Amino acid sequence: MKHKLLFPILAGLLLALPGTAAERVATLPQTKPLEWEKGDLSSRLMDGAHRFIERQIAESVAKRSQFWSRDFSSPAAYVKSVQPNRARFQAIIGALDPRLAVRMERFGDDAHPALVAETSRYRVYQVRWAVLDGLFGSGLLVQPKRSAIACAVVLPDADQTPEQLMGLAPGVKRESQAARLLAENGFELILATLVSREKLQTDDKQLRNSDQTHREWIYRQAFHMGRHVIGYEVQTVLAAVDWFRQQHGQDIKIGVCGYAEGGLIAFYAAAVHPGIDVALVSAYFDSRQKVWAEHIYRNVWGLIREFADAEVASLIRPCALIVVQGPTPTGLNR
């Protein structure tokens, strides 16, 4: 009943204002009558919104410096000076939840045993590891038969599998099988599976018609909880790093490397965790000024106001960062 009374009350107040309706519209402060030609006004409104967003993105480049107070007097001073930025970055990507106690589980059955493959130099196991309550990482553990010279978390693109990077499945050229090359040179590896970019297979007609991928589906669900598919995968990498430290102590060198979507996750994990020694980012590092042209699941609210790729890279110091520019996966808009 209250809502039914609201309209006539407002209408009466407007009619009580002095002057005609046309005069009142013409004299509203900082406005003028809309004089567009007849047509699709919704398209014009969207075009205006796009121009506004692109202008805000362009202006963000010059404004980012206000968020930073870097101290280059020493490595320790630098790390301390960017810690507030690192904390904000971690919050923005939703990687805030405390991780569970680290443990690695080798698993299998008669058809798919835990030991996936073995060579004269290393063994490959299918594994999973606890990350958060209800969240597990999964992939492959590659252990050398001699003492590991170093450890690395290797991240394929979202359209690839860990088995492909080890040469255990077709789809990746032999010279591009980075994980296999590292394993043959004495590295202990964890190859994490990323959330797939494949289309959802579901009986839900409405969801099927949305044409969403698995990554977009998780992105949309996590967004409402202040989390992100990127944050979950960064946490998965950091849990693997925790396990390496637990197994080998503080002196072992640990790296992260990834390709395309895996490059993004490796890049962000190194920015969050100052204990990672080296990060290799392939087919990802670029200007983020056209973020609107990338897949929606890369959208992180408020990120480029403070953090484009150059700023994220500055969080990695004094860790070594290797950027490899190469072809991106087919169909991945960049």
N, C-alpha and C positions, 0 to 999 in steps of 0.2 A: 504493500500500500504506500509506503514511503517513496518508493521509486516512481509510482504513478503520479504522485503529487509534485515531484521534482521538476518535470518538464514545464507544466503551466506556471510554476513559480518563476523559473528562469526566463520564460517567454515574457511574463509580465514585467520583470525587471528590465529586460532589453527594450520593450516597448515604452517604458517610462523614461528612457534616456531622451534628452532633448535632440531635436533635428530629425530629419527623415532617415530611413534605413540607408539610403545611398550616401547621405552625408556622414552617417556614423561610420560606415565602412571606409570611406575615403579619408577619414581623420584618425583612424587607429594609428598609434605611433609606430614608426619604422615598418610600415606596410604599404602596399599599393594593390589595386585590383589585379586579379589574374587575367591576363589578356592573351592567353595561348589560343592558337587555332584549335578547332575541334580535331580530335584524334585520340590515339592511345596514350592517355595521361600516365598510366602506370609505367609504360616504357620510358617516358621522359623522366619520371621520378627515379627509376632505377639507374638511368644514365647519369643523373645528377649525383646519386649515391656513390656510383663507381668513381666519378671524378673526385668526389670528396675523399674517398678512401685512398685513391692513388696520390692525392695531394698530401694527405697525412703521412703516408708511407715515405714519400719523397722528402718531406720536412723532417722526418725522424732521424735522418742521417746526421744533420747538423746538431740535433738536440741530444744525441746519446751521450756526448762527453760530460754533460751535467751530472750523470749518475756515477761517474768514475773518479776516483782519487788515487791513482796508482803511485806507489812509492818504489822507485827503481834503485834505491840506495844499496840493497842487498836482496838475494833471493828470498830470504826469510821475511824481510820487510815487504816485499812485493806480494807474497802469498797472503800475508796478514791484511794488506791494504785492499785486496780484491775479495776478501772473505765475505763482506756484506753483499757484494754482487753475486758471488757464488750461491749464497743462501737464497737470494731472490730468484736466481735462475732455477735452483732446485725446486722452489715453491711453484714457480710458473709452469714447469713441466710436470708437476704432480708427483715428484719422487720424494715424498716426505715420510712415508710410513716406515717405522723401524723394522728392519729385516729380521727374520727368524734365525735361530741358531743354525749355522751352516752344516749341511750334511749332504753327501752325494750317494745316490742310490743307483746301483747297476741293476737292471731288470730285464727279464725275457721269459720266453716260454719255449715249448718244443719247436714251434714253427719259426720263432724269431728269438734265438738265444741272446743272452746279454753280450757275449763276445761276437761282434759283428764281422771283424776281419783281423788278420794277423799277418805281419811280414817279418823279415829277419831283423827289422829295426824297431817296430812298435806294434802295439795291440790297440784295437778300436772297440769300445764298448758303447752300447746305448744306455743313456743315463737320464736321470731327472734329479733336480735338487730343489729344496724348499727355499722360497723367496719371502712371501708374505702369507698370511693366513688365507688359504684357498688358492694361492698362486704358486705354481711350480715352473721352473725352467726345465726345458727338455732338449735333448740333442745327442751329441757324441762326445765321449771322453777318449782322447788319444794319449796313450802313455808309452814313452820310449822304454826299451828294454834295459837301457843304461840310465844313469842319472841324467835328469833333464838339465839342459844348459840354460833354459829360461822357460817361462810359461806365457801363454797367450789365449785370449778369448777371441775367437774368429766368428764373424757375423756375416752370413750370406745375405743377398737381397731377399726381399719378401717373396719373390717368385722362385727362389732357389731353395735347395735343401742342403743340410750339412753333408749328406752322402755325396752330393755332386762336387763339393769343394774338396772332398777326399779322393775323388776319382772312383768311388764305389757305385756310382750311378751315372748314366749318360746325361749330357746337357751342358757341361762346362768343358771348354777346351783344355787339354792337358797342361799347356803352359800357363793357364789361368787358375789352376787348382792350387790356390795359395796355401790352403791348410795341409795338403799332401806335401808340398815343398818344405813347409816348416817342420812337419813331422819327420821327414827324411833327414833333416838337419839337427835333430835332437831336441825339439821343443815338445813340452807337454801342452796339450791343447784341450780346450772345451769349445765345441762348436754349438752355438745356441740356435734353435729354431725360432724364427720370427713369425708373428701372426701373418697369415697368408694374405696375398692380394687377390686371391681367387674369389669369384662371385659366390654368394651364399647359396647353398643348396638347402631348400626348405619347402615344406608343404604349405606354409603360410602364403596365400596368394598375394596379399598386399605387400608383404615383405619381399617376396620374390620379384614383384613388379617394380620395387624401388631400385633394383639393379645395384644393391650395395655389395661391397666386398667384405670379407671377414675383418680387415683392418678398419674399415669405415664403421662397421657395426660396433666394434669395441670402442672406437673413438666416440661415437654418439652416446653410448651408455656411460662411459667414464666421465664425459664432459659435465654431466649433471652432478657428479660427486666431487668435482674439483680435481679430477685425476685425468690421465691421458694414456693412450696406448704407448706413446713414447716413454713416459715416466715408468710404466710397468716394465718395459723392456730394458730400460736403463737399470732399474732395480735388479732385474734378472742377471744382467752382466756383472753388477757390483757384488751380487751374492756369489757368483763364480770366482771373482777376484778374492773375496773373503776366504773361499775354500782353498785357493792356491796358497794364500798367506798362512792359513792354518796348517796345511800340509808341509810347506817348505820353509816357513819362517820369514822374517823380515828382509833377509838378504837376497832372496831370489828376485830376479828381474821379471816384471809382468807387463805385458803389452796387450792392447786391444786393436783389432783391425777389422774393417768391414767394407762392404761394397754396396753402393747405392743406398737403399733403406738401411742396410747394415752399417754403412758408413756414417749415416746420421746418428745411429745409436752408439756406435763406438766413439764418435766425436763428442756427443753429449755426456757419455759415461766418463770420459777423461776429464771433461770440464767440471763434473761434480766431485770426482774422487781424486784428490791430489796425490794419492799413493800409487797411481798408475804411472809407469816409467816411460812408456812410449805409446803413441796412438798413430795408426795409419788409417787415413780416410780416403777411400777411392770412389770417384764418380758421385761425389755429393757436394763438396765445398764450393760455394758460389755466392753471388749477391742474392739477397733475399728480397730485392725490391719488387719482384713479380711473384710474391708469395701467393697471390690470388690465382695464378695460373697453375699452381701445384695441386696435388691431390688434397682433398679436404682433410684427410687424417693427419696432414702435416700442420694444420692450423692450430696454433697455440696462442691462447688469448693473451694479448699484451706483450708478446715476446719481442718483436722487433723495435718496440719503443726503446728498449735498452740493449737488446742482444740480437744483432745480425751475426753472420758467421765470423767476421773479424773479431767481434767482441767475445764471442764464445771461445775462439782460439786463444784470446788473451787470458782466459781463465785456466788454460792448460799449463802455462808456464809455471815452473821450470821443467815440466814434463816435455819430452821431445814430440813434436808433431810433424808427421809426414803426410803431405797432401798429394794425391795422385789424380791428375785430370785424365779422364778417359770416357769412353762412350757409356751412356746410361742405358738401362734396359729398354727394349722396344716398348713404346706406349706410355712411358713414364714422363709426364709433362714436366719440364724444367724451365 
